[in-house]
Amino acid sequence: MIYLSHLLEKKYSVCMTSNLIKGDSSGDSMTNRSQNCVSRKNNFSIPFRKHLASIRFVALVISFNIKFLVARLVNPNIKFLITQPLLMPWYSFEMVYFIKRANLEISDIGKENKVFHYFESRFIKSKSFKLVYLVKQDYESGHPYSVIPNHFSNECFKVRVANESRIKMHSVGTWNKRKGAELLHELSDLLIEYSKERINIYGGLGNDERLNKLLKSEKFEYHGVISCPYNNFNVGDIFLSFSKVEGLQRSLVEALFMGCIIIAFPRPDSLSLKNYPGVFIVDPNNKYESLKTTLQQIYSLNYLELSELGLKNRSVAMNDFSEEGVLESWVKLLSR
């Protein structure tokens, strides 16, 4: 939302509140900043920290709703863009634009967080809000929606050319099952058979110590949480997008902007890129053979051919995710 806020400031007066829920999102590289070690310490403190986090969450929800109420009283025509449906039904939600980052049906409400479930279920029932997804969904939604992706600034992505003809593999995201860690480990032998290189992993650790210990393997080069991991990507490198759930995986688009080849499992965001010249979608029902066929196809190309394919990816992405195009889409939606 920080990026969107700065973009909309070019046309509107914008005020932004802080995030209510910290977790896996497009900003994977910002989570678990202090957890770059493969093993954690003080695991007994985790339940206590979770309890404190729950109390803090309730306080933030109350604070958020008070801010919403005050803003509506000061300016009845104000419009709200939210990614977390935690509003109390004090007013109509007709001026509320709900950006749903996870590609799930609007009625698919999680029950793990009881407070979140309480608010979201009531918010969804109102039906009066405007729904926005980052990519087109692969199912018939129960609520009309618009599609507006995240935007990216071309100036932030300077293409890097390797000093030697060596293709590396990269994966970005919190190291947990939801982000595809288990799947990546399962298929790592096949990946390394072709790459002859360790797989570069960027991002914080998850809570599963069994998964965390897998990073000690010789298969992986674990970099932990670093700023702008895409600056380590060379044109023609391979980006692995094995995450199970994403809205629009930011690191995936960043890899496109750096001229990478993409190997992804099917999700709405990766499927939206399937017509890119250098994006390959793995069949989850036959993942080993499908990935093997994909790797054979990629590694049948020489370094220059892979670089050219990556640059074609970059060219298409620069058009699809431009600041100008995304801003124009938001202006049209907010003007209705």
C-alpha positions in Angstrom: 0.0 0.0 0.0 3.0 2.3 0.5 3.7 2.2 -3.2 0.1 2.7 -4.2 -0.2 5.6 -1.8 2.8 7.4 -3.4 1.4 6.8 -6.8 -2.1 8.2 -6.0 -0.5 11.3 -4.5 0.2 12.4 -8.0 -3.5 12.9 -8.5 -5.1 13.0 -5.0 -4.6 14.1 -1.4 -3.7 10.9 0.3 -3.5 9.8 4.0 -2.3 6.3 4.9 -2.6 4.3 8.1 -0.2 1.6 9.3 -0.8 -2.1 8.5 -3.0 -4.0 11.0 -1.6 -7.4 10.2 2.1 -8.1 9.6 2.6 -11.2 7.5 3.4 -12.8 4.1 2.6 -10.4 1.4 4.3 -8.7 -1.4 6.8 -7.4 1.0 8.3 -10.8 1.9 11.8 -9.4 2.2 10.7 -7.1 5.0 9.5 -9.8 7.4 11.6 -11.6 10.0 14.5 -9.1 9.4 16.4 -10.4 12.4 16.0 -14.0 11.5 18.7 -14.6 9.0 20.2 -17.6 10.9 19.1 -21.0 9.8 18.2 -22.0 13.4 16.3 -19.9 15.9 16.8 -19.5 19.6 14.3 -18.8 22.5 11.6 -20.9 20.9 9.8 -21.1 24.3 9.0 -17.4 24.0 7.0 -17.8 20.8 3.6 -18.5 22.6 4.1 -15.4 24.7 4.9 -13.3 21.7 1.8 -14.6 19.9 -0.4 -13.6 22.9 1.0 -10.1 22.9 0.5 -9.9 19.2 -3.2 -10.8 19.6 -3.7 -8.0 22.1 -1.9 -5.6 19.9 -4.0 -6.7 16.9 -7.3 -5.9 18.8 -6.0 -2.5 19.8 -5.0 -1.7 16.2 -8.4 -2.7 14.9 -10.2 -0.4 17.3 -7.8 2.4 16.5 -8.3 1.8 12.8 -12.0 2.1 13.0 -11.8 5.3 15.1 -9.7 6.8 12.4 -12.2 5.7 9.7 -15.1 7.2 11.7 -13.3 10.5 12.2 -12.3 10.8 8.6 -15.8 10.1 7.4 -17.2 12.7 9.8 -14.7 15.3 8.6 -15.2 14.6 4.9 -18.4 12.6 4.0 -17.0 12.2 0.4 -13.7 10.6 1.4 -12.8 7.3 -0.3 -11.1 4.5 1.5 -8.7 1.9 0.0 -8.2 -1.0 2.3 -6.5 -4.4 2.1 -7.8 -5.7 5.4 -11.7 -5.8 5.8 -11.7 -4.9 9.5 -14.3 -2.1 9.4 -17.2 -1.9 11.9 -20.6 -1.5 10.1 -21.1 2.1 11.3 -21.6 3.5 7.8 -22.3 2.3 4.3 -19.2 0.8 2.5 -20.1 2.4 -0.8 -17.0 4.5 -0.7 -14.7 1.7 0.3 -12.4 0.0 -2.2 -11.2 -3.4 -0.9 -8.0 -4.6 -2.6 -8.0 -8.4 -2.0 -4.3 -9.4 -2.3 -4.8 -13.2 -1.9 -6.4 -14.8 -4.9 -9.3 -16.4 -3.1 -13.1 -16.2 -3.6 -14.4 -13.2 -1.7 -16.6 -15.5 0.5 -13.6 -17.7 1.4 -13.0 -16.4 4.9 -10.3 -17.8 7.2 -11.3 -18.8 10.7 -7.9 -19.0 12.4 -8.1 -15.4 13.6 -11.5 -15.1 15.3 -11.4 -11.3 15.4 -10.5 -11.1 11.7 -13.2 -13.6 10.9 -15.9 -11.6 12.8 -15.2 -8.4 10.9 -14.6 -9.9 7.5 -17.8 -11.9 7.5 -19.8 -8.8 8.3 -17.9 -6.7 5.8 -18.4 -9.3 2.9 -22.2 -9.5 3.7 -22.6 -5.8 3.0 -22.0 -6.2 -0.7 -21.7 -2.4 -1.1 -18.0 -2.1 -1.3 -15.9 -2.0 -4.5 -13.7 -5.1 -4.9 -10.3 -4.9 -6.6 -8.0 -7.9 -7.4 -4.4 -7.5 -8.6 -4.9 -10.1 -11.4 -7.9 -11.7 -13.1 -9.3 -14.6 -11.2 -9.6 -18.2 -12.5 -13.1 -18.6 -11.2 -16.5 -16.9 -11.3 -16.4 -14.4 -8.4 -19.5 -14.0 -6.3 -18.9 -10.2 -6.3 -18.1 -7.9 -9.3 -14.5 -6.8 -9.3 -12.0 -4.7 -11.1 -8.4 -5.7 -11.9 -5.6 -3.3 -11.2 -2.1 -4.7 -10.7 0.7 -3.2 -8.7 3.0 -0.8 -10.5 6.7 -0.8 -10.8 9.2 2.0 -11.7 11.4 1.2 -14.6 14.2 3.3 -13.1 14.6 1.0 -10.1 15.6 -2.0 -12.3 19.0 -1.8 -14.0 19.7 -4.9 -16.1 22.8 -6.8 -14.9 24.9 -9.0 -17.3 26.9 -11.8 -15.8 30.7 -11.8 -16.3 30.5 -15.4 -17.2 27.9 -17.5 -19.1 26.4 -19.1 -15.9 22.7 -19.2 -15.2 21.7 -19.0 -11.5 18.4 -19.9 -9.8 16.7 -17.6 -7.3 13.7 -17.8 -5.0 12.4 -15.0 -2.8 9.9 -15.3 0.1 9.5 -16.3 3.7 10.8 -19.9 4.0 7.6 -21.7 4.9 5.2 -24.2 3.4 2.8 -21.5 2.2 5.5 -19.8 0.2 6.6 -23.1 -1.4 9.6 -24.0 0.7 8.6 -27.7 1.0 7.9 -28.0 -2.7 11.1 -26.3 -3.6 13.1 -28.7 -1.4 11.2 -31.7 -2.9 12.2 -30.7 -6.5 15.7 -29.3 -5.7 17.6 -32.3 -6.9 16.1 -32.0 -10.3 16.7 -28.3 -10.5 20.3 -28.7 -9.5 20.8 -31.5 -12.0 20.4 -29.0 -14.7 21.7 -25.8 -13.1 24.8 -27.3 -11.6 24.5 -24.5 -9.0 23.1 -24.1 -5.5 19.7 -22.4 -5.4 19.8 -18.9 -4.0 17.2 -18.3 -1.3 16.2 -14.8 0.0 13.8 -14.1 2.8 13.1 -14.6 6.5 12.6 -17.9 8.2 9.2 -19.4 9.0 8.1 -21.1 12.3 8.7 -24.6 11.1 12.1 -25.6 12.5 12.1 -28.8 10.3 11.9 -26.7 7.2 14.4 -24.1 8.5 17.0 -26.9 9.0 16.7 -27.9 5.3 18.5 -24.6 4.4 21.7 -26.1 5.9 21.7 -28.4 2.9 24.4 -28.0 0.2 21.5 -27.5 -2.2 20.8 -24.0 -1.1 22.7 -20.7 -0.7 20.7 -18.9 2.0 21.1 -15.1 2.0 18.5 -14.3 4.6 16.6 -11.0 4.5 18.4 -8.4 2.3 17.2 -5.2 0.7 16.3 -5.5 -3.0 17.3 -9.1 -3.6 16.6 -8.6 -7.3 19.8 -6.6 -7.5 21.5 -10.1 -7.4 19.6 -11.3 -10.5 21.4 -11.3 -13.9 19.6 -11.2 -17.2 18.8 -14.8 -18.2 18.8 -16.1 -14.7 15.9 -18.3 -13.5 13.4 -17.2 -10.9 11.5 -20.0 -9.1 7.9 -19.0 -8.1 6.7 -22.1 -6.1 4.4 -20.2 -3.7 0.9 -21.6 -3.1 -0.9 -18.4 -2.5 -0.2 -14.9 -3.8 -2.1 -11.8 -4.8 0.6 -10.6 -7.2 4.0 -11.8 -6.1 6.1 -8.7 -6.1 9.4 -10.5 -6.3 8.1 -12.3 -9.4 7.5 -9.1 -11.3 10.8 -7.7 -10.0 12.5 -10.7 -11.6 10.7 -10.0 -14.9 12.0 -6.4 -14.8 15.5 -7.8 -14.3 15.2 -10.0 -17.4 14.8 -13.3 -15.7 13.3 -16.5 -17.0 10.3 -17.6 -14.8 9.4 -21.1 -13.7 6.2 -21.0 -11.7 3.4 -23.2 -10.4 -0.1 -22.2 -11.4 -1.8 -19.4 -9.4 -3.9 -16.6 -10.8 -0.9 -14.2 -10.8 1.5 -16.6 -12.5 -1.2 -17.7 -15.0 -1.8 -14.0 -15.9 1.8 -14.1 -17.2 1.6 -17.4 -19.1 1.8 -15.6 -22.5 5.1 -14.0 -21.7 7.8 -15.4 -23.9 10.0 -16.6 -21.0 7.4 -17.7 -18.4 7.0 -21.5 -17.9 4.1 -22.9 -15.9 4.6 -26.3 -14.2 1.7 -28.8 -14.2 1.0 -29.5 -10.5 -0.6 -32.9 -11.3 2.6 -34.2 -12.9 5.1 -31.8 -11.3 8.3 -33.8 -11.7 7.9 -34.7 -15.4 6.5 -31.3 -16.2 9.4 -29.5 -14.5 11.9 -31.8 -16.2 10.4 -31.0 -19.6 10.6 -27.3 -18.8 14.2 -27.5 -17.7 15.1 -29.4 -20.8 13.5 -26.7 -22.9 15.3 -23.9 -21.1 18.7 -25.5 -21.0 18.5 -26.4 -24.7 19.1 -22.7 -25.2 22.5 -21.1 -25.0 23.4 -18.2 -22.7 22.7 -15.5 -25.3 19.4 -17.0 -26.3 18.3 -17.1 -22.6 19.4 -13.5 -22.1 17.3 -12.5 -25.2 14.3 -14.4 -23.8 14.7 -12.6 -20.4 14.9 -9.2 -22.1 11.6 -9.9 -23.9 10.1 -10.7 -20.5 11.3 -7.4 -19.3 9.9 -5.5 -22.2 6.4 -6.9 -21.8 6.5 -6.4 -18.0 7.5 -2.8 -18.3 4.4 -2.2 -20.4 2.0 -4.2 -18.2 3.1 -2.8 -14.8 4.0 0.8 -15.7 3.2 3.6 -13.3 1.3 5.5 -15.9 -1.0 2.6 -16.8 -1.8 1.6 -13.3 -2.5 5.2 -12.2 -4.8 5.7 -15.2 -6.8 2.5 -14.1 -7.1 3.9 -10.6 -8.3 7.3 -11.7 -11.0 5.7 -13.9 -12.2 3.5 -11.0 -12.2 6.3 -8.4 -14.1 8.6 -10.8 -17.1 6.3 -11.3 
